[in-house]
């Protein structure tokens, strides 16, 4: 019996800013990202994605400007090009977009480093209610020095400590979301006048190294309780965190062979945490330029390059790497630079970007590489060419799907809907039928509403008929002893 083909997940990768991964393109005649402050821009995009069959809109975020290039603390290159500055809060977009769509999931980025868990739990539960369960949270720990300074710190919390803090942060949230309200707590009995059973809400009494939260949660349980959990992190600590908590992991890489190592490691960590690796979807970032023919697709790329803002691209590079390239000569080949950090980054690109291994990597080439879709891998061509490459990635790397960045918006997602999706459907590797209307985020990705039983958050569930959640029963018995 032939095994059914793996169904590819496709998310639209966006940001609440004029220029996400393609600085300068806000000037392109097809593009309208300069209207990012208008709700109509977002509702039009949400309806397009929903009607086309995309699984989710994945909204990136950052909490500080990219101010390394021509620094220190110089925001002018990013501001002038709109390169991820200014940036509006992504969460406020979701309720309105949810109201004009039926199936689209909304993945929203929020940091565990600069917001208290009690307040974030409330905000996300509120939006999960309003979106009727179609909310996902992309968990990040943040990485910019500018974010740390603007949140009252002299410098960032060390990398591994940010993740240690994030692990405890998740415990607090699971207790609030899963353990504050018993599963049968909300009665809404008009005759008795009881809205919530008085014995069905408990404080969580969390006292840890980083947080002290008595609880209980301030919101009644939302459709998913715990939102569907995205996570983005490529370090060892990040992969460890994702393998324990994440339900969909966002990764990056230039080759499927390289990404396979990351995918295998994430699934290995999940298994070591007692989780079924199948309960984790791995999504890789990608930029697609697709047209009717390969030649037309490459012509589009050449047109995009005309609108690229070089200063904005170098501002992004500085933010992503912490390296200011302004002091380097324009014609220096960074494969042989004395600055070892620059050299290692560029050598990695040179060895993985097709056709560039023997070409000099000057500032100009770095700008060209990053200006249409950032650091992500790029697939350019006809629907057949792109579909062949996506299938190759899935087969070799084991990823479950792709976060597709746009170059122009409108533009990039319309092209994917027009050219690529019919080809993927014809091959039987992209859904022909949308999920049942009203399906939650977790149902769309994993086929269930609540956290799987093998997920660490499930141990905090307060089930119907229990006097206390199991974790509180254990604490009470320990206190008595």
N, C-alpha and C positions, 0 to 999 in steps of 0.2 A: 504494500500500500504506500502510495507516494505521500511523503510528509508535506503538509501545507506550507506555503512560502511564508517567511517572516514578514509581518506587516511593519512598514516603516512609520515611525512617529515623526511628524514635521511640526516644529514650533516656529513662529515668527519672532525674531530677536530684535527688540526695539529699546528705546530709552526716551525719557520725557525731556528732550533737549533738541536743539536745532541740528546737531551733528553727532551721531553716535559713533559709527565706525568708518565714516567717510567725510572728513572735514572738507568744507568748501562746497559740497554737493547741494547745500540748501539753496544755492544760486541756480542750480540746474532748472531749465524751464519746465521739466516734468515734475519736479519735486515741490513739496509743500510743507516740509518739516519746520519752516519758519513759523508755521501756524500751530506749533505744538502747544501753545497756550489756549487754544480754542477746543472746546469739547467736541465740536463737529468734526475736527480732524480725527479725533480718536474714535468717535462712533462710526464714522465712514470706514476707517480701517478695520474696526472690530466686525462690522457687518460683512465686509469683503472676506475676511479670514473665516468667519463663521459659515458663510455661504459656500466658500471654496472647499471647506473640509479640513482646514488646519486644526491640529489638536489644541494648540495653546498660543497665546500671546505671552511671551516671556519678557518681562520688563526689567532691564538692568537698572542699576542705580549706583551712585557714588556720593560720599558725604563730604567731599572736599575737592577743590580745583586741582588740575594738573599744573603745577607751578614750578617744576624743576627746570625746564628748558629756559635758557637765558635768565636763570634764577640768581639768587634764591628768592622764593616766594613771588615769582613774577607770573601774574595771571594774564598778561596782555596777549600773548600768542594764542592761548586757548579762547579768550573772550572774543578776539577779533575774528576768529574763524568759527566760533560757535562749537568748538571741539569739547563736547561734554561739559560745557559751561556757557550759559546757565543751565541748571538742572532742577526741575520741579519734582516734588514727591510723587512717586508712582501710585501709591495706594488709593489716592483720592479719585483716580480715573476709573477705578473698577466698577463701582455701583452703577454709574451711568452706562458704561459699555455693556455690563451684564444685562441691563434693562432692554437693550436693543438686539440682543443675541439669544440663541437658544442652547447652543452646545459648547461654545468656545470656552476654554479654561484660561484663567488669568494668573500667571506666575509673577509674583511681586517680590523684589529684592528688599530685604531689611537686615540690618546689622545687629549682631548680638553684643557688640562692643560698646556702642554708644546709646543704647536705649535700655531702660529697665524692663525686665521680663513681665512684670505685672501690667504695665501700660501697653506693651506690645501685644500681650495676650488679648487684652480688651479690644484693641484696634483690629486685630485680625479676626477675632470672633465676630465683631460687628460686620465686617465686610463679608465674611463667610455666610452670615445670615442674609445680607442684602443681595449677594450673588447666588443664593440658594445652593451653596456648596461647591461653587465653581472657582474656588480660590486655592492657589498653591503659594507656598512661601519659599523663596530662594534664600537659604540661610548663608550669610557671609559674615566674616569677622572683621572685614575692612583692612586696607593695606596702605593708605596714604598718610604721610606725615601731616599734610594739610588738614585732614579730617581730625587727627589727634589734637592738633593745636587749637582747632576751632571748637573742640569739645572739652577744653580746659586742661589738656595734658601738654607737658613740654615735649614729649616724644611718644611714639607709639608704644603700647604694651608689647613686650616681646612676642614674637610669632607663636611659639609653642604655648606660652601662657594664655594668649588669646583663645587658643583652641581648648585648653584646660578649662578656662572660664566658660567657654561655649558649651562644653559638656554639662557643666552644672546648670547653666542657663536652660538647656533643654529639659533637664530633670524638673526644674521649677515649672516650666510650661506644661509638661505632661501632667504634673500634679494638678495644675490649675484646670487644664482642658479636660483631662480624663478622670480626675479624682475628686474634684470639688463637688460636683453634682452627680448624684446616683442616676443610673440610666432611666429610672422611672420617676425622677424628681418633679418634672413639669407636668402638673395635673390639669390645670385650666378648667376646674370644675365650677361651672356657673352656679349650680344649685347650692353647693356648700360654701362658695365664695373663696375657695382655696386655689391659689394660682400655682404655688410650689409647695410640695410636702415639707413641713417644718423639720422632719427628721432626715431629710434627703440632701442636705447641704452641709458641708464640713469645712473647717479650716484645714489648710495643708501643713501648717507648722514647719515650713522649710527653714532650716538653719544650716548654712554651709560656709565654705571658705570665702565665697564671693557675694553671696546673696542671703538675705534674711527676709522671707516673705510669709507672713501668717496666712494670707488668703482669707476666705475663699475667692474663687474667680468672681468677677463683677458682672459677667454676662451669663445668661442661661445658655445651655449647650447649643452650639450651631450645628448645621446638618452633618459636618464631618467631625465635630469637636476639634481634633487636631487637624489642621489643614494638610493637604498633600504636601510633602516635604521635598523640595528641590535642594540641591547643595552644589556649590561650585568651589573646588579647591584642588590644586594639583600637587601640593607638597605631600610629604609622608604624613604629616599631622592632618592635612586636609583630607587625604584619602582615608585615613583612619577614622576621622570624624564622619565622612560620608558613608563609609562602609557600615558604621554603627547606626546612624540616624537617617540617612537619606533614602528616599524612595525613588527619586530620579536624580542622577548625578550629571552635571554639566562639565565636560572635559574639553581640552583643546589639544591640537596636534596637527602636524603637517602631513603625516603619512599614516595609513591604516596600520602598518606594522608597528610604528611607534605607539600609537594609541592602544593597540592590543595589550601592551604591557600594563598600561594604566587600568584598562578594563579588567584584566585578569587579577590585578592587585586589589581592586575594589571588591570584586566578587569573593576573593580569598578572605579579605577582612570581614565581609558580611558573614561568611561561613564560620569564621572563628568567633563571631559574636552570637552564634546560634541562629542566624537568619538564613532563610532560603534565598540564595543568590538570584533566583528568578523574580523575587519581589523587589528587585532594583532594576530600573531602566537607566541605561547609560546613553546620554545624548551628547553628540560632539558638535562644536561650533563650526559653521561653514558659511561661505559666501558663494552664492550661485548667480551667474550671469547666463541667462538662457534666452534663446531666440529660435527662429524657425530653422536656421542653419548655423553651423559652426562659424562661418565667416561673418554672419550678422552679429553673432554673440561677441566675437572679438572686436568688431567695429564699435559695439556699444562700450566695451571696455576702453577703447581709445578715446571715445567721446567723454567718458567719465573722467579720464585723466586730465582733460583740459580744464576741468572745474576744480581739481584737487587743490587744496590750500596747503602749501608745503610747511608753513610755520605751524599750522594746526596739527599736521601729522607729526612733526617733531615734538610738539607739546604732548601729544598722546604717547609717543615713544618715551619721553622723559617720565611721564606719570607711570607707565607700565613697568619701566625698568629701573627708575631712579637715576638714570644717566643723562646728563646734559651734553648734547652733541654740539652746542654752539661754539665751543672752544676748539673743535677739531677742524682741520682743513676740509674744503669741499670735495677734493679729489682723493682723499686718503682711502685706501682699500682696508676696510675694517677687519678683514680676515687676518691681517698681519699687524693690527694695531697693538701698541704697547700696553694700552689699557685692557687688561685681561678680561674684565667683565663684558666690555663691548665685543671683544674678539670672540668670546665663547658663545654669546647670543648670535652673532652674525654667522659664525661657522656652523652653528646648528641649523640656521635657516639655509645657508648655502648647500648643506648636505641633504636637505629635505625638499626644497622648492625645486620642482622639475625644471631642468634646463639652465640652472644658474650655478651649478657647482664650480664651474671654472671661470665665471664672470666676476669682475671686481664688484665688491659691495661698498659703494661710496654712499654719501648722504643721499645722492639722487636716487640710487637704487633702493635704499631703505624707504625713502618717501614713496617711490612708485609701488613698492611691495605693500606698504601699509595703507595707502590712500584709498584703495577700493576694497574695503572689507576688513581692514585692520590686520591683526596677527593671525587670523583664522586661515585655514586652507581655502583656496578658491577653485571652483569648478566652472569652467566656461565652455559653452558649446550648445548644440542643438538638444532637444529633449532626449533623443537617443543617447547622445554622448554623455549628458549629465546623468541620466538614469543608469547607464552602464557603470559609471564611476561610483554612484551611490551604492549600487549592488555590490561592487567590489569592496567598498569600505565595510559594509555590513558583514560580508562573508569573511574578510580577513581580520577585522578588528573585533567583531562581536558586539559593536554598538547597536542600540535599538532604534536610534533615530538621530535627527539633526536639528540644531538651532540655527535657523537661516537668517543671517544678517541682511539688511537692506543697504543698497547704495543710494537709490532714490526711493522716496515714499511720498506719494504713490510712484509706482514703477516696478520695483523689484518683485513685490509680492503678486502684483497683477500678472507679471511675466511667468512666474512660477505656476500660478493658477491656470493661465492660458496654455502654456506649452508643456510644462513638466508633469503636472498632476494627471492629465489624461494618459500620458505614457506610463506613469507608475501604476495607474489603475488597470490599464490594458495588460500589464505584466502580472497583475494580481498581488502587488506588494504595497498597495496603499488602499485604505478603506474606501469601499464603494458606498457603504451605508454609514451614516453618522450614528452615534450612540442614541439611545432613547432620550427623548427630550427630558431635561431635568436631571440627567446623570451628573453626579458629583465629579470633582477632579479625580479622586481616587478610583472611582468606578471606571472612568475613561482609561486610566493608565493601568490599573491593577484588577479591575473587575469587582471591587468591593467599596463600601462606604467608609468603614472604620479602619483603623490601623490593623494590619495583620497581627495574629497572635504571637508571631515570632519577633515582632518589632519591640525594642526596649520600652517604648512608651506604653505598650499594652499592659505592662505589669501594674500600672497605676489606675487602670479602669476600675470604676466603682459600679459593679453590676447590680441589676435589679434584685432585691431581696436580701442583699448583704447589709449587715449592720454598719460596717465600715469598709472602705477599700482595703484590699489585702495588704498593701504596704503599710497602711495605718494600723491595721490589726497587729502586724509584726512589731511595729514601733511601740504600740501600747503594751504588748506582752513583754517586750524587752524592758520597758520602764517599770512595770510591775515587779519583774524579777529583780 
